[in-house]
Amino acid sequence: MREFVFFSNLMTITSVISACEALGDESLGRQLHGYVSRMSFESG
């Protein structure tokens, strides 16, 4: 996941989560969860 530098917002994260689900990529989903936790994204 760190191969590319990108700026993300909640819309980007939501789209990537949906893609992980569609692909069944649990590993990438877990990486994304860690990224969101580190970046302190909050809902609302």
PLY file of the C-alpha trace (Angstrom):
ply
format ascii 1.0
element vertex 44
property float x
property float y
property float z
element edge 43
property int vertex1
property int vertex2
end_header
0.00 0.00 0.00
2.93 2.32 0.53
4.12 1.90 -3.04
2.21 4.99 -4.11
2.00 8.43 -2.57
-1.54 9.71 -2.54
-3.73 12.11 -0.66
-6.86 10.58 0.76
-10.09 11.73 2.24
-13.09 9.85 3.56
-14.49 9.37 0.05
-11.23 7.77 -1.11
-11.10 5.50 1.93
-14.73 4.46 1.46
-14.08 3.58 -2.18
-11.01 1.52 -1.33
-12.86 -0.33 1.42
-15.60 -1.20 -1.07
-12.99 -2.42 -3.56
-11.32 -4.61 -0.90
-14.69 -6.15 -0.09
-15.49 -6.78 -3.77
-12.09 -8.40 -4.34
-12.16 -10.36 -1.09
-8.75 -8.89 -0.21
-8.69 -9.18 3.56
-4.97 -8.38 3.77
-5.36 -5.03 2.02
-8.44 -4.32 4.12
-6.40 -4.84 7.28
-3.66 -2.56 5.96
-6.25 0.09 5.21
-7.69 -0.26 8.71
-4.23 0.39 10.15
-3.77 3.39 7.87
-7.10 4.88 8.92
-6.24 4.30 12.59
-2.86 6.01 12.23
-4.30 8.94 10.27
-7.08 9.43 12.84
-9.93 9.63 10.33
-13.18 10.28 12.12
-16.76 10.00 10.96
-19.12 12.92 11.21
0 1
1 2
2 3
3 4
4 5
5 6
6 7
7 8
8 9
9 10
10 11
11 12
12 13
13 14
14 15
15 16
16 17
17 18
18 19
19 20
20 21
21 22
22 23
23 24
24 25
25 26
26 27
27 28
28 29
29 30
30 31
31 32
32 33
33 34
34 35
35 36
36 37
37 38
38 39
39 40
40 41
41 42
42 43
